[in-house]
Amino acid sequence: MLRIFLAFILLLSVSCSNKRDYKNSSRATGWKMIGRAGGSASNYYTSSKGQETGPGLVFIEGGTYTMGRVQDDPIADWNNTPSQQHVMSFYMDESEVTNLMYLEYLDWLKRVFPPDQENYKHILSSAVPDTLVWRNPLGFNETMVDNYLRHPAFSEYPVVGVSWLQAVNFSKWRTDRVNEKLLEEIDFTARDARYHVTGDQLFSTQTYLQAPTLTYGGKDSILSGGKRSEKLLKFKKDSTAVGAKYTNLYLQRTDGVFLPAYRLPTESEWEYAALGLSGIREYNSHLGRKKYPWNGQYTRSGKRKLRGDQLANFKQSKGDYGGIAGWSDDNADITAQVKSYPPNDFGIYDMAGNVAEWVADVYRPTIADDYNDFNYYRGNVYTKDSRNPDGSFNMVTPTTIIYDTLPTGKLMPRQLPGELVQIPVDENETYLRTNFDTSDNRNYIDGDLRSRRKMTQNSVDPRPMYNAPVHEVSIDSTGNVHRQYDKSTNRTTLINNKVRVYKGGSWRDREYWLDPAQRRYLPQYMATDYIGFRCAMSRVGSKSITDKKPRQQ
């Protein structure tokens, strides 16, 4: 009996010892995963958290839709061939970028890169919108030339006169300023230091993640000015000195604090967001075809309280930019204040009318949906960080800024100080790959050497498919700009790898252009008084932000 009792006790002790606590342990190895203070995966938090919504953004759940399906096509424009596409979930600005938002960007540039300093004298001027876009030889528009960008009466109006290149640079700046604030909020940098930095002490998200000691010009009083050391050591009391030395220094991507980059939306994302198809769906089918971002076939509201009100700001007919003054007026003759009209089903404002908007894509007449129907985008140029033979990174400094001379003669900084130098990917990244084999993919399967049209059975046309005019411009040692207009008669198109798509109707456009599927293009260095932009951001993690529920509940 005693033997049976001892055996039972032994079995019980063994079974109890096998009930291991796998909380905060790896499902791969069983080793402890105790956050930043040590363990087998000391740089990873054990609990995943979803992406936060960045300032100004609205979440858009991705899905499938028909891209390029226009309701009206009176000129039989063949660049709107319908194709079924799928976009991943993403975020988009609730409204267009306003004059006030853009002025914040300009004020920051002026403060950090004083134009009276030789190294910086072209940075601010490269970002200032072209206010002369308002001029018309037969129109009195000087009021807008002088006031539209800076007068407080227009502060909440969409910024215009901004080229595609300027919109891209604004998006990069916005990314770094948002992430810089997030870094400070968790006490990883000195409080309010971001308000007092200079051109050689800037924060770049990519630089911080890849080479954090180069951030803020390596100024330790900013990098070590926060309370992070005290906070990080509290993650686990048994952290070793070695573990603390290498894991508690800087925030990492695995911490999930930094947001993905603000950027221009792709053409497919913009069109999907503008359609707002969620309002006319039944399970996995769409109940109808939408002509506008709102339901219905008319531009005026049919709701009882708003009946007759215009739902967008557009040109109603010749000489009619707003309508007859009074209740039937659309309340705008040029642009209107953002959010002046009802949002679409996604909660996004002004996706039709007000201003047309830049998107990220390089323009081509057709969409190559036979090659890709997932997150479609034409314009990929793959780069990588430039590194020295010893593995150290090359960073742009105030004395190494490279300026590109645009066809207009203006100078545009390729990168700003504080950013890691970017170079094209090479054979180290492309060798024996099946998905890409070059850095520049803007003309992939359309206009490149492999796509040139055969003139005869045995010869190939020496001209590329797209050969837009090439205007030569140069700046001599004295600063004089020399421009040479391309007068060649051999040019057959206005399309090249530097023309970008813009979408949506504007205050200057007829109703025809309000259809989200319509598309137009303009060189990326040009600006107008009717094109603005808004930013987007990729969604990482789950496709949706809410749990799916049965339709009956």
Secondary structure, 3 states (H helix, E strand, C coil): CHHHHHHHHHHHHHHHHCCCCCCCECCCCCCEECHHHCECCCCCCCCCCCCCCCCCEEEECCEEEEECCCCCCCCCCCCCCCEEEEECCEEEECCCCEHHHHHHHHHHHHHHCCCCCHHHCCHHHHHCCCHHHHCECCECCHHHHHHCCCCHHHCCCECCCCCHHHHHHHHHHHHHHHHHHHHHHCCCCCCCHHHCCCCCCCCCHHHHHHCHHHHHHHCHHHHCCCCHHHHHHCCCCCCCHHHHHHHCCCCCHHHCCCCCCEECCCHHHHHHHHHCHHHHEECCEECCCCCCCCCCCCCECCCCCCCCCECCCCCCECCECCCCCCCCCCCCCCCCCCCCCCCCCCCCCCCCCCCEEEEEEECCCCCCCCCCCECCCCCCECEEECECCCCCECECCCCCCCEEECCCCCEEECCCCCCECEEECCHHHHCCCCCCCCCECCCCCCCCHHHCCEEECCEECCCCCCCCCCCEEEECCCCCEEEECCCCCCCCCCCCCCEEEEECCCCCCCHHHHCCCCEEEEECCCCCCCEECCCEEECCCCCCCCCCCCCCC
